[in-house]
Amino acid sequence: MSDHTDLIVIGGGISGASLLYTVSKFTDVDDVTLIEKEPEIAAVNSHHTNNSQTLHFGDIETNYTLEKAEEVKEGAELLAGYLENVDPDREMHSKRSKMVLAVGEEEVAELEARYHDEGFGELFPKLEPIGREEIAEIEPKVVEGRDPDTELLALQTPDGYVLDYGMIAESFVEAARIEDGVSVHLGTTVTNVDEGDEGFTVETDDGDFAADAVAVAAGSHSLQFAQEMGYGEDMSLLPVAGSFFLADDLLNGKVYTLQMKKLPFAAVHGDADVHDASVTRFGPTAKLVPALERGELSTVGDFADVFGFTPSSFLSYTNILADRILFPYVVRNLVYDLPVVGKRTFLPHVQKVVPSVDVGDIDRAKGYGGVRPQIVDTESKDLDMGEAKIHGDGILFNITPSPGASTALKNAMVDTRTVLEFLDAEYSFDEEAFRAATIDNFPRLELDESSEDGESGGDESSELDESADGDETTASENASTAIEASD
């Protein structure tokens, strides 16, 4: 048996690494241990090839309600502020233009209502509606070759953070390791978590660990651990694998299309790769797969564990897939994976973003894409599009915190409070220091000088705060100042 530790974090992706960072740097908890089954930090879904590389604020994600966007916004600003603070050379991130594009009269009307009537323009002061000419200045290929009679509108912002979540997770772990009492075990597989009278025993292939509290941040596997301990028995998973198509240099930043509000999956978008701006990615597709990790056959059995093969699981899947919107969507996405016909079928989605693209200009991205689990509520027989977090007595499980990596630090902040409640000792969380290292560094618009001291009323002027260090630009300037991250 190893020495006793206060907290064990299982999982070294962006979620687990964020919690390790937050607890070790901003609380006085004595001993924290991270256990990761892979030989490297962030080797699965947090790896930069396995996700959208996007920091989601809720501004251009058109399947978000205003309430959802308000929640996500704080989480994104925490992570963006962290990067502004520790990554001035842009090794872990790049900052480019970002827009959501409406094509045609119906979509334009929907986007106008979202900005003016639904409150998104007020919630996101940097978000601006732009027409065809301004779109062409920022993203020439979006307008080039398009029917001039087709109505176009975009909501554009300079806050297009493109992230390497794997590198960010590594930076969290490196920062944590500096602190006394932090231990990191890579290439160590957890085989069982046992709850006893005096805490928890975490059994691994490299010996046992004892702890007062445990946080499981192992992605899809978190539900597997939870159910083995009797938690989350009214839940199952719908694993969705995302894939991408690649093209040459076509876009300066990110261009999203409008999303279907009933679907939890990202709409097809185009963006430049975080480490190589000469490569444009289009996607993701969304294919249902019976596995918890992309390309890992061993996780097919893990999926069987969380599926459960109970009548309620089968009824839930039947109810979800019978939906008249979801079922055709699932079938279409299966076709995208087929040789030859796949990219021809996907081409119209690409052409909605860049009309001049031909089938010969895109190729399937090999080695790109991960698995994003969607939570199934087997009691309501429906998809649960909210945050998937289970609390036990001294243990918590993060399955797929929505919207994933973007809110990793916000989830860490919330989970740190929970962990301190788990521990009997009177530990404290310095949230002021946490915010000073993160969200306080997020560049904002300068407050309107006419507003009274201490009463901004949410109004912000168009002048940029000097703390932005010149990174923020006007819409037209973004066309020529897309910043590339270094290799």
C-alpha positions as CSV (number, residue, x, y, z in Angstrom):
1,M,0.0,0.0,0.0
2,S,1.3,3.4,-0.9
3,D,1.4,6.4,1.4
4,H,-1.9,8.0,2.1
5,T,-3.0,11.0,0.0
6,D,-5.8,13.5,0.5
7,L,-7.1,13.4,-3.1
8,I,-6.6,11.1,-6.1
9,V,-7.6,12.4,-9.5
10,I,-8.1,9.6,-12.1
11,G,-7.6,10.8,-15.6
12,G,-4.9,13.0,-17.2
13,G,-6.9,14.7,-19.9
14,I,-7.8,18.4,-19.8
15,S,-10.5,17.8,-17.1
16,G,-8.3,15.9,-14.7
17,A,-5.3,18.1,-15.3
18,S,-7.5,21.3,-14.6
19,L,-8.6,19.9,-11.3
20,L,-5.0,18.9,-10.3
21,Y,-3.8,22.4,-11.2
22,T,-6.6,24.2,-9.3
23,V,-6.4,22.1,-6.1
24,S,-2.6,22.1,-6.0
25,K,-2.0,25.8,-6.8
26,F,-5.0,27.5,-5.1
27,T,-5.8,25.3,-2.0
28,D,-3.8,24.2,1.0
29,V,-4.6,20.5,0.5
30,D,-1.5,18.7,1.5
31,D,-1.2,15.8,-0.9
32,V,-2.8,15.3,-4.4
33,T,-2.1,12.4,-6.8
34,L,-3.0,12.1,-10.5
35,I,-3.2,8.7,-12.1
36,E,-3.3,8.4,-15.9
37,K,-3.4,5.1,-17.9
38,E,-1.6,6.4,-20.9
39,P,2.2,7.1,-20.9
40,E,1.5,10.8,-21.7
41,I,-0.8,13.5,-20.5
42,A,-3.9,14.2,-22.7
43,A,-3.3,11.3,-25.1
44,V,-6.9,10.5,-25.8
45,N,-9.7,13.1,-26.5
46,S,-7.7,16.1,-25.3
47,H,-5.0,15.4,-28.0
48,H,-5.2,18.2,-30.6
49,T,-6.1,15.9,-33.5
50,N,-9.1,14.4,-31.6
51,N,-11.2,17.5,-31.0
52,S,-12.5,20.7,-32.7
53,Q,-9.6,22.8,-31.2
54,T,-12.2,25.4,-30.4
55,L,-12.8,27.4,-27.3
56,H,-16.6,27.6,-27.1
57,F,-18.0,30.8,-25.6
58,G,-21.6,30.3,-26.7
59,D,-21.5,33.3,-29.0
60,I,-21.6,31.4,-32.4
61,E,-23.0,28.1,-31.2
62,T,-26.5,28.5,-32.4
63,N,-28.0,25.5,-30.6
64,Y,-27.2,27.2,-27.3
65,T,-29.9,29.0,-25.4
66,L,-29.0,32.4,-23.9
67,E,-28.9,30.8,-20.5
68,K,-26.6,28.0,-21.7
69,A,-24.4,30.6,-23.3
70,E,-24.1,32.6,-20.1
71,E,-22.9,29.5,-18.3
72,V,-20.4,28.6,-21.0
73,K,-19.1,32.1,-21.4
74,E,-17.5,32.3,-17.9
75,G,-15.8,28.9,-18.4
76,A,-14.3,30.0,-21.7
77,E,-13.1,33.3,-20.3
78,L,-11.4,31.4,-17.4
79,L,-9.4,29.3,-19.9
80,A,-8.8,32.2,-22.3
81,G,-7.5,34.3,-19.4
82,Y,-5.2,31.5,-18.3
83,L,-3.7,31.4,-21.8
84,E,-3.3,35.1,-22.1
85,N,-1.4,34.9,-18.8
86,V,0.9,32.0,-19.5
87,D,1.2,31.6,-23.3
88,P,2.2,35.0,-24.7
89,D,4.2,33.3,-27.5
90,R,1.1,31.4,-28.6
91,E,2.6,28.0,-28.4
92,M,-0.5,26.4,-27.0
93,H,-3.1,28.5,-28.8
94,S,-3.8,30.9,-31.6
95,K,-6.2,33.7,-31.9
96,R,-8.1,34.3,-35.1
97,S,-11.4,35.6,-36.4
98,K,-14.5,33.5,-35.7
99,M,-17.9,33.8,-37.2
100,V,-21.2,32.0,-37.7
101,L,-22.5,32.2,-41.2
102,A,-26.1,32.4,-42.3
103,V,-26.8,31.6,-46.0
104,G,-30.2,32.4,-47.5
105,E,-33.1,34.5,-46.4
106,E,-34.4,32.1,-43.8
107,E,-31.1,31.6,-42.0
108,V,-30.3,35.4,-42.2
109,A,-33.6,36.2,-40.5
110,E,-32.9,33.5,-37.8
111,L,-29.4,34.9,-37.1
112,E,-30.7,38.5,-37.0
113,A,-33.3,37.6,-34.4
114,R,-30.7,35.7,-32.4
115,Y,-28.4,38.8,-32.2
116,H,-31.0,41.6,-31.8
117,D,-34.0,39.9,-30.1
118,E,-32.7,37.0,-28.1
119,G,-30.0,38.9,-26.3
120,F,-26.8,37.5,-27.8
121,G,-25.6,40.9,-29.0
122,E,-25.8,42.2,-25.4
123,L,-24.2,39.2,-23.8
124,F,-21.2,39.3,-26.3
125,P,-20.2,42.9,-26.9
126,K,-17.4,41.9,-29.3
127,L,-19.8,40.0,-31.5
128,E,-20.8,42.1,-34.6
129,P,-23.2,41.4,-37.5
130,I,-21.4,41.8,-40.8
131,G,-22.6,41.6,-44.4
132,R,-21.3,40.3,-47.6
133,E,-18.6,42.9,-48.2
134,E,-17.2,42.7,-44.7
135,I,-17.3,38.9,-44.8
136,A,-15.3,39.0,-48.0
137,E,-12.6,41.2,-46.3
138,I,-12.1,38.7,-43.5
139,E,-12.8,35.4,-45.4
140,P,-12.5,36.0,-49.2
141,K,-13.1,32.3,-50.0
142,V,-16.5,32.3,-48.2
143,V,-17.9,34.8,-50.7
144,E,-15.8,33.9,-53.8
145,G,-17.9,31.9,-56.4
146,R,-21.2,32.3,-54.4
147,D,-24.4,33.4,-56.1
148,P,-24.5,37.2,-55.7
149,D,-28.3,37.1,-55.1
150,T,-27.9,34.8,-52.1
151,E,-28.4,36.7,-48.9
152,L,-25.4,36.5,-46.4
153,L,-25.0,37.5,-42.8
154,A,-22.4,36.6,-40.2
155,L,-21.9,37.2,-36.6
156,Q,-18.2,37.8,-36.2
157,T,-15.9,38.2,-33.2
158,P,-12.1,38.4,-32.8
159,D,-12.4,35.9,-29.9
160,G,-11.7,32.9,-32.1
161,Y,-9.4,31.0,-29.7
162,V,-7.9,27.9,-31.4
163,L,-6.4,25.6,-28.7
164,D,-4.2,22.6,-28.4
165,Y,-6.0,21.2,-25.4
166,G,-3.3,18.5,-25.0
167,M,-0.6,21.1,-24.5
168,I,-2.8,23.1,-22.1
169,A,-3.4,19.9,-20.0
170,E,0.4,19.3,-19.9
171,S,0.9,22.9,-18.8
172,F,-1.5,22.4,-15.9
173,V,0.3,19.3,-14.8
174,E,3.7,21.0,-15.0
175,A,2.5,23.9,-12.9
176,A,1.0,21.5,-10.4
177,R,4.2,19.4,-10.1
178,I,6.1,22.4,-8.8
179,E,4.0,22.3,-5.6
180,D,4.9,20.1,-2.6
181,G,2.8,17.0,-2.2
182,V,1.9,16.5,-5.8
183,S,2.4,13.1,-7.4
184,V,1.8,12.1,-11.0
185,H,1.7,8.5,-12.2
186,L,1.6,8.0,-15.9
187,G,1.1,4.6,-17.7
188,T,-0.8,3.4,-14.6
189,T,-4.1,1.7,-15.2
190,V,-6.8,1.9,-12.5
191,T,-8.4,-1.5,-12.2
192,N,-10.8,-0.9,-9.3
193,V,-11.9,1.8,-6.8
194,D,-13.0,0.4,-3.4
195,E,-14.8,2.5,-0.8
196,G,-14.1,1.7,2.8
197,D,-14.8,3.1,6.3
198,E,-11.6,5.2,6.2
199,G,-11.7,6.4,2.7
200,F,-10.9,4.9,-0.7
201,T,-8.5,2.3,-2.1
202,V,-7.6,2.8,-5.8
203,E,-6.2,-0.4,-7.2
204,T,-3.9,-0.2,-10.2
205,D,-1.5,-2.4,-12.2
206,D,1.3,-0.6,-10.3
207,G,0.1,-1.1,-6.7
208,D,-2.7,0.4,-4.5
209,F,-3.2,4.0,-3.5
210,A,-5.2,5.2,-0.5
211,A,-7.1,8.5,-0.4
212,D,-9.7,10.5,1.6
213,A,-11.4,11.6,-1.6
214,V,-11.4,10.6,-5.3
215,A,-12.3,12.6,-8.5
216,V,-12.8,10.5,-11.6
217,A,-12.2,12.5,-14.8
218,A,-11.7,9.7,-17.3
219,G,-14.2,10.7,-20.0
220,S,-16.5,7.9,-21.1
221,H,-14.8,5.6,-18.6
222,S,-16.0,7.7,-15.7
223,L,-19.5,6.2,-16.0
224,Q,-18.0,2.8,-16.1
225,F,-16.2,3.4,-12.8
226,A,-19.4,5.0,-11.3
227,Q,-21.6,2.1,-12.2
228,E,-19.1,-0.4,-10.8
229,M,-19.5,1.4,-7.5
230,G,-23.3,1.6,-7.8
231,Y,-23.7,5.1,-9.1
232,G,-25.3,6.3,-12.3
233,E,-27.3,3.3,-12.9
234,D,-30.0,5.3,-14.6
235,M,-27.5,6.4,-17.2
236,S,-26.1,5.0,-20.4
237,L,-23.8,6.4,-23.2
238,L,-24.3,7.2,-26.9
239,P,-20.6,7.4,-28.1
240,V,-20.2,9.6,-31.1
241,A,-17.0,9.6,-33.1
242,G,-16.1,12.8,-34.9
243,S,-14.1,12.9,-38.1
244,F,-12.7,15.7,-40.3
245,F,-11.8,16.4,-44.0
246,L,-8.7,18.4,-44.9
247,A,-8.0,21.0,-47.6
248,D,-5.3,23.4,-48.4
249,D,-5.2,27.0,-47.0
250,L,-8.8,28.3,-47.5
251,L,-9.7,30.1,-44.4
252,N,-8.1,32.7,-42.1
253,G,-10.1,31.8,-39.0
254,K,-13.2,29.8,-38.0
255,V,-16.4,29.8,-40.0
256,Y,-19.3,27.9,-38.4
257,T,-22.7,27.2,-40.0
258,L,-26.0,27.3,-38.1
259,Q,-26.7,24.4,-35.9
260,M,-29.8,22.3,-35.5
261,K,-31.2,23.2,-32.1
262,K,-32.4,19.7,-31.3
263,L,-29.0,18.1,-31.9
264,P,-26.2,18.1,-29.4
265,F,-23.6,17.7,-32.1
266,A,-21.5,20.5,-33.6
267,A,-22.5,21.9,-37.0
268,V,-20.1,21.5,-39.8
269,H,-17.5,24.3,-39.8
270,G,-14.2,25.1,-41.4
271,D,-11.1,26.4,-39.6
272,A,-7.3,26.5,-39.9
273,D,-5.4,23.9,-37.9
274,V,-4.0,25.1,-34.6
275,H,-0.4,24.3,-35.5
276,D,-0.5,24.7,-39.3
277,A,-2.6,27.6,-40.6
278,S,-2.0,26.3,-44.2
279,V,-4.3,23.3,-43.5
280,T,-8.0,23.9,-43.3
281,R,-10.2,21.3,-41.5
282,F,-13.9,20.8,-42.3
283,G,-16.1,18.8,-39.9
284,P,-16.8,17.2,-37.7
285,T,-18.9,14.3,-38.9
286,A,-20.8,12.5,-36.1
287,K,-20.8,8.7,-36.4
288,L,-22.2,6.4,-33.7
289,V,-19.6,3.8,-32.6
290,P,-19.9,1.0,-30.0
291,A,-16.6,1.9,-28.3
292,L,-15.4,4.4,-25.7
293,E,-12.2,5.4,-27.5
294,R,-11.5,5.8,-31.2
295,G,-9.7,2.9,-32.8
296,E,-9.3,1.0,-29.5
297,L,-11.0,-2.4,-29.8
298,S,-10.5,-3.1,-26.1
299,T,-13.0,-0.3,-25.3
300,V,-15.8,-2.1,-27.1
301,G,-16.2,-4.2,-24.0
302,D,-16.2,-1.1,-21.9
303,F,-19.1,0.3,-24.0
304,A,-21.0,-3.0,-23.4
305,D,-20.5,-2.4,-19.6
306,V,-22.0,1.1,-19.7
307,F,-24.7,0.2,-22.2
308,G,-26.0,-2.4,-19.7
309,F,-28.1,-4.5,-22.1
310,T,-31.2,-3.8,-20.0
311,P,-34.7,-3.3,-21.4
312,S,-34.5,0.4,-20.4
313,S,-31.2,0.8,-22.3
314,F,-32.7,-0.7,-25.5
315,L,-35.9,1.3,-25.2
316,S,-33.8,4.5,-24.7
317,Y,-31.8,3.9,-27.8
318,T,-34.9,3.0,-29.8
319,N,-36.7,6.2,-28.6
320,I,-33.6,8.4,-29.4
321,L,-32.8,6.9,-32.8
322,A,-36.4,6.9,-33.9
323,D,-36.5,10.7,-33.8
324,R,-37.4,12.1,-37.2
325,I,-34.5,14.6,-37.1
326,L,-31.8,12.5,-35.4
327,F,-32.3,9.3,-37.4
328,P,-31.6,10.8,-40.9
329,Y,-28.7,12.7,-39.4
330,V,-27.1,9.5,-38.0
331,V,-27.6,7.7,-41.4
332,R,-26.0,10.6,-43.4
333,N,-23.0,10.6,-41.1
334,L,-22.5,6.9,-41.6
335,V,-22.3,7.6,-45.4
336,Y,-19.5,10.2,-44.9
337,D,-17.1,7.4,-43.9
338,L,-17.6,5.4,-47.1
339,P,-14.8,5.4,-49.7
340,V,-15.3,7.7,-52.7
341,V,-19.0,8.4,-52.1
342,G,-18.3,9.7,-48.6
343,K,-16.6,12.9,-49.5
344,R,-18.9,13.5,-52.4
345,T,-21.8,13.3,-50.0
346,F,-20.1,15.6,-47.5
347,L,-19.0,18.1,-50.2
348,P,-22.2,20.3,-50.0
349,H,-21.5,21.0,-46.3
350,V,-18.0,22.2,-47.3
351,Q,-19.4,24.3,-50.2
352,K,-21.8,26.0,-47.8
353,V,-18.7,27.5,-46.2
354,V,-16.4,27.7,-49.3
355,P,-18.5,27.5,-52.5
356,S,-15.5,27.1,-54.8
357,V,-14.3,23.8,-53.3
358,D,-14.5,20.7,-55.5
359,V,-14.4,17.1,-54.5
360,G,-10.8,16.9,-55.4
361,D,-9.9,19.6,-53.0
362,I,-10.8,17.7,-49.9
363,D,-9.5,14.4,-48.4
364,R,-10.4,12.4,-45.4
365,A,-8.2,13.3,-42.4
366,K,-6.4,10.2,-41.2
367,G,-5.7,10.0,-37.5
368,Y,-8.1,12.9,-36.7
369,G,-11.1,12.6,-34.5
370,G,-12.1,11.3,-31.1
371,V,-15.2,9.9,-29.3
372,R,-17.5,12.3,-27.5
373,P,-20.0,10.4,-25.3
374,Q,-23.6,11.7,-25.1
375,I,-25.4,10.9,-21.9
376,V,-28.6,8.8,-22.2
377,D,-31.1,9.1,-19.4
378,T,-32.6,5.6,-19.2
379,E,-35.5,6.8,-17.1
380,S,-36.7,9.5,-19.4
381,K,-35.5,7.5,-22.4
382,D,-33.9,10.6,-23.9
383,L,-30.5,12.3,-24.5
384,D,-29.4,14.4,-21.6
385,M,-27.7,17.4,-23.1
386,G,-26.6,18.9,-19.8
387,E,-23.5,18.5,-17.7
388,A,-22.8,14.9,-16.7
389,K,-21.5,14.9,-13.2
390,I,-22.2,12.4,-10.4
391,H,-21.5,13.0,-6.7
392,G,-21.0,10.2,-4.3
393,D,-19.9,10.2,-0.7
394,G,-16.3,11.5,-1.0
395,I,-16.1,10.7,-4.7
396,L,-17.2,12.5,-7.9
397,F,-17.4,11.5,-11.5
398,N,-17.0,13.8,-14.4
399,I,-18.3,12.0,-17.5
400,T,-18.6,14.6,-20.2
401,P,-18.8,18.1,-18.8
402,S,-20.7,20.1,-21.3
403,P,-19.3,21.6,-23.5
404,G,-16.2,19.6,-22.8
405,A,-12.8,21.1,-22.7
406,S,-13.9,24.7,-23.0
407,T,-15.3,24.7,-19.4
408,A,-12.5,22.6,-17.9
409,L,-11.3,25.3,-15.5
410,K,-14.9,26.2,-14.5
411,N,-15.6,22.6,-13.7
412,A,-12.3,22.4,-11.8
413,M,-13.4,25.5,-9.8
414,V,-16.7,23.9,-8.9
415,D,-15.1,20.5,-8.2
416,T,-12.5,22.0,-6.0
417,R,-15.2,23.3,-3.7
418,T,-16.8,19.9,-3.7
419,V,-13.5,18.2,-2.9
420,L,-12.9,20.5,0.1
421,E,-16.4,19.5,1.4
422,F,-15.3,15.9,1.1
423,L,-12.2,16.4,3.2
424,D,-12.6,16.6,6.9
425,A,-9.7,19.0,7.5
426,E,-10.4,22.8,7.2
427,Y,-8.8,23.5,3.9
428,S,-9.4,26.7,2.0
429,F,-9.7,27.6,-1.7
430,D,-8.1,31.0,-2.7
431,E,-10.6,31.8,-5.4
432,E,-9.3,35.4,-5.7
433,A,-5.9,34.1,-6.7
434,F,-7.5,31.5,-9.0
435,R,-9.3,34.3,-10.8
436,A,-6.2,36.5,-10.9
437,A,-4.4,33.7,-12.7
438,T,-7.2,33.1,-15.2
439,I,-10.3,35.1,-16.0
440,D,-8.8,38.5,-14.8
441,N,-6.4,38.3,-17.8
442,F,-9.2,37.9,-20.4
443,P,-9.1,41.0,-22.7
444,R,-12.4,42.9,-22.6
445,L,-13.8,46.0,-24.2
446,E,-13.2,49.2,-22.4
447,L,-16.2,50.4,-20.3
448,D,-18.2,53.3,-21.7
449,E,-16.7,56.5,-20.1
450,S,-20.2,57.9,-19.8
451,S,-21.2,55.2,-17.4
452,E,-21.1,56.0,-13.7
453,D,-18.3,54.6,-11.5
454,G,-19.0,51.1,-10.5
455,E,-22.2,50.9,-12.7
456,S,-21.4,49.6,-16.1
457,G,-24.9,48.3,-16.6
458,G,-23.4,45.8,-19.1
459,D,-22.7,48.5,-21.6
460,E,-19.3,48.4,-23.3
461,S,-17.8,50.8,-25.8
462,S,-16.2,49.8,-29.0
463,E,-12.7,50.9,-27.8
464,L,-10.4,48.1,-26.9
465,D,-8.9,47.7,-23.5
466,E,-5.2,48.4,-23.6
467,S,-4.6,45.1,-21.7
468,A,-5.5,43.3,-24.9
469,D,-1.9,44.1,-26.1
470,G,-3.1,44.8,-29.6
471,D,-4.4,41.2,-30.1
472,E,-8.0,42.4,-30.7
473,T,-8.7,43.9,-34.1
474,T,-11.6,45.3,-36.0
475,A,-13.6,42.9,-38.3
476,S,-11.9,44.1,-41.5
477,E,-8.4,43.9,-39.9
478,N,-8.9,40.3,-39.0
479,A,-8.5,39.3,-42.7
480,S,-4.8,40.1,-42.7
481,T,-3.9,39.5,-39.0
482,A,-4.9,35.9,-38.4
483,I,-2.3,34.8,-35.9
484,E,-0.7,31.4,-36.4
485,A,0.4,29.3,-33.5
486,S,4.0,28.0,-33.7
487,D,4.9,24.3,-34.0
